[in-house]
Structure formats: C-alpha cells, structure tokens
Amino acid sequence: MLKQPEEIAEEEKELYEHHRIVVDKGQTQIRIDKFLVNRIENISRNRIQNAAKADCILCFGKPVKSNYKVKPNDEISIVLPYPVIELEILPEDIEVDVIYEDHALLVVNKSPGMVVHPGHNNYNRTLLNALLFHFSKTVQPPPFPLLVHRIDKDTSGLLVVTKEEYAQTFLARQFFDHSIERKYQALVWGDFEKNSGTVSGFIGRSAKDRRVMSVSDNEGEGKWSVTHYKVLERFGFASLIECQLETGRTHQIRAHMRHIGHPIFSDEMYGGRILHKGNSTTKFKQFIDNCFTIMPRQALHAGVLGFIHPTTNQMMHFSNELPADFTQVLEKMRRNSKNP
C-alpha cells in the first residue's frame, strides 16, 4: 500500500507544502500547469491540475486555473498536500469510531493512545492501518487514507481523513489559510484571572529537550502560533478550558498552556503530572494521584471540527463528547470542590 512521506513522521513538518515563485522577467507565456511541472521538483501534472481545481494555485493572491498563462513578474503561490510514496502498510482489524463518511472523506473520533500514522517505532496498529481495513470491507482495492492534519497519540477527538487526492488538496488549502474550525477542551492546572484570553508566540523545538516545543518572542526560534481560550469551569486548583486554534503547530496547546503557567493536567512531557496548585495534605495528594491513575495521559480532547466540504462546498460541523477517562476525572474534581 501507500504511505505519507517520511517528512510527515517528523512532528515539526506540516502535512502540506507551500511554494512561492516569482516568474522571471524573460519568461515566455506558457500554461501555468506546464510551468509549475518544470519548476517544482518531482511533481506530476495531475497534482498541479488538482491544485488548480481546488483553488490552491494563486497569482497575485487570486485563484487561477491550470490553463492560465504565466507572464513575466507574476507572483505565484501554490499549496499542495505531501505526495504519497511507496511503503507497505497492512490493513488491521482495529475498532475505529467513524462519525461521518461519504465518497470523499470521513471524520473519526480518535481514541487516546492510538497513533495516527506509522513512524517513530509505531509501525502498526495505527489509525491508517485501521482505516485501510475499514475501507476494505466495502471497496476493493480500498482507497488509501490521505491525511491533512493529525492529533497527538494521547490526545483524543475528531480528525478528518480524505479518500482522494482532490479532497486532500482542497482541505490542505483550508488548513494553510487557517480557515478550519478547531476547538479543544483541556483540563489545566491553576485558576485564571480572566474568563478568556489569547496566547501567541513562535513555537520551535526546545534546546534542552528536542521532544518538547517551547514558545519564544524571537521569530528565528520557530513558527508563529496563536491559541484563543475561554474558561468553562473552575475547580480552584485546576480549570476546564476551551481552546480555539488559529494556527496548528506541533503540541501547540500543550506548549502554550505551559508557557503561561497552566500546564495541561497529567501531561508528563510538559510538566502536568506534578502537583502545581491546591494544598499539600496527604489526602489531596492521594486525590490527585487517583486522578492521574484514571487519566494517565494529557487531558486534551479535540471536540469540534468544521470545514468546507471539497465537493459540495457546504460547511460541515462536527462535535463530540468527552471520553470516559476525561469525564470521570471531571466528576471527581466537581465532588472534591464541593467537599474538599
């Protein structure tokens, strides 16, 4: 079967590529699809034509079709999902919660602990293995699931996956433009002075630990990132918040919350599995340890996903409930708040 390229296994890589080209002054007028095939390495004319059909080829900021003839000094921008390359991935009979499915795409509710795609010593029992099996039950040969975004292994929630290249390209443009609606629920340490706020900064790999992302004011240390949040519920020592992504960087919410002193509850990598707030009594420490046992992963859930459908052009909106471990921890915290 096919798999996304090796670059995607590196978490700092996006699932799309962006090219900006200024046409030479001496360029003769030729079709833009032919021009781009000659200018971009290892790209097929079919990928270019799919990009044009999905309005992913822009000239001076306006979409153009594949028969547009380039002119000297044209400023061309093109967004493409990464191509697939040959690598065997086998279908595996793994339960997957499909929220919605049609001919072009499907939306799944990923369970915590499931890796989205093979890589980093996770070469099987991934979401892609599960979806290949799911597709094989109705279509032979099954379409290969094409990714346009991902969520971390231990984050639960909604993910859209496409079945065809045009749909993948169409959605990649929305992710690039940050027009996708994505909201997460997160349980974080501490209380907030205000009911809402925004965290921004440049996210890049930490110099101390390359597995972790850090936030900086220095443009040279990462990619620009923005998260808006609002408080949904307060427990004194912790808060349930809703986070809306304006950008979608690696570990963005996890890094942003630690950056402002509110690491996500039970997020070991970002300092969330140590006692930050509350009292230091043995009873309270035992209460927190019990919560960690129930939810031994970061308390982060992708609960809302919205996008324009690639073939109907209709706005699609999906939401789902918190998983059982998250709900159980919240209930314990509510009871503790009433009877500390």
Secondary structure as the mmCIF struct_conf table of DSSP 4:
data_model
#
loop_
_struct_conf.conf_type_id
_struct_conf.id
_struct_conf.beg_label_comp_id
_struct_conf.beg_label_asym_id
_struct_conf.beg_label_seq_id
_struct_conf.end_label_comp_id
_struct_conf.end_label_asym_id
_struct_conf.end_label_seq_id
STRN STRN1 LEU A 2 LYS A 3
HELX_RH_AL_P HELX_RH_AL_P1 GLU A 6 ALA A 9
BEND BEND1 GLU A 10 GLU A 10
TURN_TY1_P TURN_TY1_P1 GLU A 11 GLU A 12
BEND BEND2 LYS A 13 LYS A 13
BEND BEND3 LEU A 15 LEU A 15
STRN STRN2 TYR A 16 VAL A 22
HELX_LH_PP_P HELX_LH_PP_P1 VAL A 23 ASP A 24
TURN_TY1_P TURN_TY1_P2 LYS A 25 GLY A 26
HELX_LH_PP_P HELX_LH_PP_P2 GLN A 27 GLN A 29
STRN STRN3 ARG A 31 ARG A 31
HELX_RH_AL_P HELX_RH_AL_P2 ILE A 32 ARG A 39
BEND BEND4 ILE A 40 ILE A 40
TURN_TY1_P TURN_TY1_P3 GLU A 41 ASN A 42
HELX_RH_AL_P HELX_RH_AL_P3 ARG A 45 LYS A 53
TURN_TY1_P TURN_TY1_P4 ALA A 54 ASP A 55
STRN STRN4 ILE A 57 CYS A 59
TURN_TY1_P TURN_TY1_P5 PHE A 60 GLY A 61
STRN STRN5 LYS A 62 PRO A 63
TURN_TY1_P TURN_TY1_P6 SER A 66 ASN A 67
HELX_LH_PP_P HELX_LH_PP_P3 TYR A 68 TYR A 68
STRN STRN6 LYS A 69 LYS A 69
HELX_LH_PP_P HELX_LH_PP_P4 VAL A 70 VAL A 70
TURN_TY1_P TURN_TY1_P7 PRO A 72 ASN A 73
STRN STRN7 GLU A 75 PRO A 81
HELX_LH_PP_P HELX_LH_PP_P5 TYR A 82 VAL A 84
STRN STRN8 ILE A 85 GLU A 86
STRN STRN9 ASP A 97 GLU A 101
BEND BEND5 HIS A 103 ALA A 104
STRN STRN10 LEU A 105 LYS A 110
HELX_LH_PP_P HELX_LH_PP_P6 SER A 111 SER A 111
TURN_TY1_P TURN_TY1_P8 PRO A 112 GLY A 113
BEND BEND6 VAL A 116 PRO A 118
STRN STRN11 GLY A 119 GLY A 119
TURN_TY1_P TURN_TY1_P9 HIS A 120 ASN A 121
STRN STRN12 ASN A 122 ASN A 122
BEND BEND7 ASN A 124 THR A 126
HELX_RH_AL_P HELX_RH_AL_P4 LEU A 127 SER A 136
TURN_TY1_P TURN_TY1_P10 LYS A 137 THR A 138
BEND BEND8 VAL A 139 PRO A 141
HELX_LH_PP_P HELX_LH_PP_P7 PRO A 142 PRO A 145
STRN STRN13 LEU A 146 LEU A 147
BEND BEND9 VAL A 148 VAL A 148
TURN_TY1_P TURN_TY1_P11 LYS A 153 ASP A 154
STRN STRN14 SER A 156 THR A 162
BEND BEND10 LYS A 163 GLU A 164
HELX_RH_AL_P HELX_RH_AL_P5 GLU A 165 ASP A 177
TURN_TY1_P TURN_TY1_P12 HIS A 178 HIS A 178
BEND BEND11 ILE A 180 ILE A 180
STRN STRN15 GLU A 181 TRP A 189
BEND BEND12 GLY A 190 GLY A 190
BEND BEND13 GLU A 193 ASN A 195
STRN STRN16 SER A 196 ARG A 205
BEND BEND14 ALA A 207 LYS A 208
TURN_TY1_P TURN_TY1_P13 ARG A 210 ARG A 211
BEND BEND15 VAL A 212 VAL A 212
STRN STRN17 MET A 213 SER A 216
BEND BEND16 ASP A 217 ASP A 217
HELX_RH_3T_P HELX_RH_3T_P1 GLU A 219 GLU A 221
BEND BEND17 GLY A 222 GLY A 222
STRN STRN18 LYS A 223 ARG A 234
BEND BEND18 GLY A 236 PHE A 237
STRN STRN19 ALA A 238 LEU A 245
BEND BEND19 GLU A 246 THR A 247
TURN_TY1_P TURN_TY1_P14 THR A 250 HIS A 251
HELX_RH_AL_P HELX_RH_AL_P6 GLN A 252 HIS A 259
TURN_TY1_P TURN_TY1_P15 ILE A 260 GLY A 261
HELX_LH_PP_P HELX_LH_PP_P8 PRO A 263 PRO A 263
STRN STRN20 ILE A 264 ILE A 264
TURN_TY1_P TURN_TY1_P16 PHE A 265 SER A 266
HELX_RH_3T_P HELX_RH_3T_P2 GLU A 268 TYR A 270
TURN_TY1_P TURN_TY1_P17 GLY A 271 ARG A 273
BEND BEND20 ILE A 274 ILE A 274
BEND BEND21 LYS A 277 GLY A 278
HELX_RH_AL_P HELX_RH_AL_P7 THR A 282 ILE A 294
BEND BEND22 ARG A 297 ARG A 297
STRN STRN21 LEU A 300 ILE A 308
TURN_TY1_P TURN_TY1_P18 PRO A 310 THR A 312
STRN STRN22 MET A 315 SER A 319
HELX_LH_PP_P HELX_LH_PP_P9 GLU A 321 PRO A 323
HELX_RH_AL_P HELX_RH_AL_P8 ALA A 324 LYS A 338
#
